[in-house]
Amino acid sequence: MKRFRTEKELEVGNLIENIFNKNPDSVEIKLENFPKYVRRQHLKRFLTLYEIYKKLLPVKGSIVELGVFRGFSLSSWAKLSAIMEPENLIRKVYGFDTFDGFPSIHEKDKTSEYEHEVGHFYTNVHEELSELNEAFNRDRFLGHINKVELIKGDCTKTIPGFLEKNPHLLIGMLFIDLDLYEPTKFALEHFLPRMHKGSILAFDELDNPQWPGETLALLESMNIKNLKIQSIPRDPYIGYAILD
């Protein structure tokens, strides 16, 4: 499998970790000065999410994210909402993930160059994200009204019950970072009817040779000639379309 970072780039992570650990400041002070430690790639991704969020501001509906992983984008959406629209108590951020890695691999996910395995991207962070959400609620306007909800499990099994529980749901942005064919197609089939003209449909792995399933699921679910799929120049991965 090809790596996207050189040996020198891989060494930078260890270098920054050593510098971070040597600093005698408290963790809180270090986090207050996070640009010192955050690598440009990660800051770039946050700025990309910010650019997309600005397009969401006038759009009605909640955010549904599929593929939470360690919580980078989920937490970004929640905090951008608290900063940019603090009184929007209706807009929720729903995050779907197994938190146990990939539940299965479809034939349409396989490539001759890259291998994917069941359990890949396992992250035991559900409890941590729940605790961080409690802290987040204490530190924002209208924090007594929950902003973030995590839905744990295989989304092909959890989405139907979620929609039954939330019959009111309109989706302002659907952010799909599932990587795989089957859950992506299932999510599109069930969530697209909840999206309206102006809603944002975003993906993390479109046109990515490592993850063909996400593109194939979109091609089978929608006529992409009707979509203007755009990107943010600084980010090679995220593609989004504003439904028309």
C-alpha positions as CSV (number, residue, x, y, z in Angstrom):
1,M,0.0,0.0,0.0
2,K,1.3,3.4,-1.0
3,R,2.0,5.9,1.8
4,F,1.1,9.5,1.3
5,R,3.8,10.9,3.6
6,T,7.6,10.8,3.2
7,E,9.9,9.5,5.9
8,K,10.8,13.0,6.9
9,E,7.2,14.0,7.2
10,L,6.6,11.0,9.5
11,E,9.5,12.1,11.7
12,V,7.9,15.5,12.2
13,G,5.1,14.0,14.3
14,N,7.5,12.4,16.8
15,L,9.5,15.7,16.9
16,I,6.5,17.8,17.8
17,E,5.3,15.2,20.4
18,N,8.7,15.4,22.1
19,I,8.6,19.2,22.1
20,F,5.0,19.2,23.4
21,N,5.9,16.8,26.2
22,K,9.0,18.8,27.3
23,N,7.0,22.0,27.7
24,P,6.2,22.4,31.4
25,D,3.0,24.4,30.8
26,S,-0.3,22.8,31.7
27,V,-2.3,21.0,29.0
28,E,-4.8,23.8,29.0
29,I,-2.2,26.4,28.3
30,K,-0.8,24.2,25.5
31,L,-4.2,23.9,24.0
32,E,-4.7,27.7,24.2
33,N,-1.6,27.9,22.0
34,F,-2.5,25.1,19.7
35,P,-1.2,26.6,16.5
36,K,2.3,26.0,17.8
37,Y,1.8,22.3,17.8
38,V,-0.9,21.6,15.2
39,R,0.6,20.5,11.8
40,R,-0.4,22.6,8.8
41,Q,-2.3,19.6,7.3
42,H,-4.7,19.5,10.2
43,L,-5.1,23.3,10.5
44,K,-5.7,23.3,6.7
45,R,-8.5,20.7,7.2
46,F,-10.2,22.7,9.9
47,L,-10.1,25.8,7.7
48,T,-11.7,23.7,4.9
49,L,-14.5,22.7,7.2
50,Y,-14.9,26.4,8.2
51,E,-15.3,27.4,4.6
52,I,-18.0,24.8,4.1
53,Y,-19.7,25.8,7.3
54,K,-20.0,29.4,6.1
55,K,-22.0,28.1,3.1
56,L,-24.3,26.2,5.6
57,L,-25.2,29.2,7.7
58,P,-28.3,30.3,5.7
59,V,-29.5,26.8,5.1
60,K,-32.2,25.2,7.2
61,G,-31.6,21.8,8.7
62,S,-29.2,19.7,10.9
63,I,-25.8,18.2,10.2
64,V,-25.6,14.5,9.7
65,E,-22.0,13.1,9.6
66,L,-21.3,9.5,8.7
67,G,-17.9,8.3,9.8
68,V,-16.9,10.1,13.0
69,F,-13.6,8.3,13.5
70,R,-11.8,10.3,16.2
71,G,-14.1,13.3,16.1
72,F,-12.2,15.9,14.3
73,S,-14.9,17.1,11.9
74,L,-17.8,16.3,14.2
75,S,-16.2,18.5,16.9
76,S,-15.5,21.2,14.3
77,W,-19.1,21.4,13.2
78,A,-20.3,21.6,16.7
79,K,-17.9,24.3,17.8
80,L,-18.4,26.3,14.5
81,S,-22.1,26.2,15.2
82,A,-21.6,27.5,18.8
83,I,-19.4,30.3,17.5
84,M,-21.1,31.4,14.3
85,E,-24.8,30.8,15.2
86,P,-25.0,30.5,19.0
87,E,-28.8,30.9,19.0
88,N,-29.5,28.2,16.5
89,L,-30.8,25.7,19.0
90,I,-32.6,23.7,16.3
91,R,-29.5,22.7,14.3
92,K,-28.1,19.5,15.7
93,V,-25.0,17.6,14.8
94,Y,-25.6,13.9,14.5
95,G,-22.6,11.6,14.2
96,F,-22.8,8.0,13.0
97,D,-20.0,5.5,13.5
98,T,-19.5,1.9,14.6
99,F,-16.5,2.9,16.7
100,D,-15.4,-0.6,16.0
101,G,-13.9,-0.1,12.5
102,F,-15.3,-1.3,9.2
103,P,-18.1,-3.9,9.8
104,S,-17.7,-5.4,6.3
105,I,-15.9,-4.9,2.9
106,H,-17.9,-5.1,-0.3
107,E,-16.5,-6.2,-3.6
108,K,-16.8,-2.7,-4.9
109,D,-14.4,-1.5,-2.2
110,K,-11.6,-3.6,-3.4
111,T,-8.7,-2.4,-5.6
112,S,-5.6,-4.1,-7.0
113,E,-3.4,-1.6,-5.2
114,Y,-5.0,-1.1,-1.8
115,E,-6.2,-3.6,0.8
116,H,-9.0,-2.9,3.3
117,E,-9.9,-5.1,6.3
118,V,-12.9,-5.6,8.6
119,G,-12.1,-3.6,11.8
120,H,-9.9,-1.1,10.0
121,F,-10.1,2.4,11.6
122,Y,-11.1,1.0,15.0
123,T,-11.3,3.8,17.5
124,N,-12.5,3.3,21.1
125,V,-13.5,7.0,21.5
126,H,-17.2,6.9,22.0
127,E,-17.0,7.5,25.7
128,E,-14.3,10.2,25.3
129,L,-16.5,12.1,22.8
130,S,-19.5,11.8,25.1
131,E,-17.5,13.3,27.9
132,L,-16.1,16.0,25.7
133,N,-19.6,16.8,24.6
134,E,-20.7,17.4,28.2
135,A,-17.7,19.8,28.7
136,F,-18.7,21.5,25.4
137,N,-22.3,22.0,26.7
138,R,-21.0,23.8,29.8
139,D,-18.9,26.2,27.8
140,R,-21.5,27.6,25.3
141,F,-24.7,29.6,25.0
142,L,-27.8,27.5,25.4
143,G,-25.7,24.6,26.6
144,H,-28.6,23.1,28.4
145,I,-30.0,22.1,25.0
146,N,-27.8,19.3,23.6
147,K,-26.1,20.0,20.2
148,V,-24.3,16.7,19.5
149,E,-25.7,13.2,19.3
150,L,-23.7,10.1,18.7
151,I,-25.3,7.1,17.0
152,K,-23.2,4.0,17.6
153,G,-23.3,1.0,15.4
154,D,-23.4,-0.1,11.7
155,C,-25.3,2.8,10.0
156,T,-27.1,0.3,7.7
157,K,-28.8,-0.9,10.9
158,T,-29.1,2.3,12.9
159,I,-30.3,4.8,10.3
160,P,-33.9,3.4,10.0
161,G,-34.5,3.6,13.7
162,F,-32.9,7.1,13.9
163,L,-35.3,8.4,11.2
164,E,-38.2,6.8,13.0
165,K,-37.1,8.6,16.2
166,N,-36.7,11.9,14.4
167,P,-39.6,12.3,11.9
168,H,-39.1,16.1,11.9
169,L,-35.5,15.9,10.6
170,L,-34.4,18.1,7.7
171,I,-30.8,17.9,6.7
172,G,-28.8,21.1,6.0
173,M,-25.6,19.2,5.4
174,L,-24.9,15.5,4.9
175,F,-21.2,14.8,5.3
176,I,-20.2,11.3,4.3
177,D,-16.8,10.0,5.4
178,L,-17.6,6.3,5.4
179,D,-15.0,5.3,2.7
180,L,-17.0,2.2,1.7
181,Y,-19.6,1.4,-0.9
182,E,-22.4,-0.3,1.0
183,P,-23.0,2.1,4.0
184,T,-22.5,5.1,1.7
185,K,-25.2,3.9,-0.7
186,F,-27.5,3.0,2.2
187,A,-27.0,6.5,3.7
188,L,-27.7,8.3,0.4
189,E,-30.9,6.3,-0.1
190,H,-32.3,7.1,3.3
191,F,-31.0,10.7,3.8
192,L,-31.4,12.3,0.4
193,P,-35.2,12.5,0.8
194,R,-34.6,14.7,3.9
195,M,-32.5,17.2,1.9
196,H,-33.8,20.2,0.1
197,K,-32.7,22.8,-2.5
198,G,-29.7,24.5,-1.0
199,S,-28.7,21.6,1.3
200,I,-25.0,20.6,1.2
201,L,-23.9,17.1,0.2
202,A,-20.2,16.5,1.1
203,F,-17.9,13.6,0.8
204,D,-14.4,13.0,2.0
205,E,-13.3,10.2,-0.4
206,L,-14.7,11.0,-3.8
207,D,-12.4,10.4,-6.8
208,N,-10.0,8.7,-4.5
209,P,-8.4,5.6,-5.9
210,Q,-7.9,4.1,-2.5
211,W,-11.6,4.2,-1.8
212,P,-13.6,3.5,-5.0
213,G,-16.8,2.5,-3.1
214,E,-17.8,6.0,-2.0
215,T,-17.7,7.2,-5.7
216,L,-19.5,4.1,-7.0
217,A,-22.3,4.5,-4.4
218,L,-22.8,8.1,-5.5
219,L,-22.8,7.2,-9.2
220,E,-25.5,4.6,-8.5
221,S,-27.6,6.8,-6.3
222,M,-27.6,10.1,-8.2
223,N,-27.1,11.6,-11.6
224,I,-23.9,13.4,-11.1
225,K,-24.5,15.5,-14.2
226,N,-27.0,17.3,-12.0
227,L,-24.4,18.0,-9.3
228,K,-21.7,20.6,-9.4
229,I,-19.1,18.9,-7.2
230,Q,-16.7,21.4,-5.9
231,S,-13.6,21.4,-3.8
232,I,-11.7,23.8,-1.5
233,P,-8.3,24.4,-3.2
234,R,-6.3,23.8,-0.1
235,D,-7.8,20.4,0.6
236,P,-7.4,17.5,-1.9
237,Y,-10.0,15.2,-0.4
238,I,-13.3,16.9,0.5
239,G,-15.8,17.4,-2.3
240,Y,-19.2,19.0,-1.9
241,A,-22.3,20.0,-3.9
242,I,-25.1,22.4,-3.1
243,L,-28.3,20.7,-4.2
244,D,-30.3,22.5,-6.8
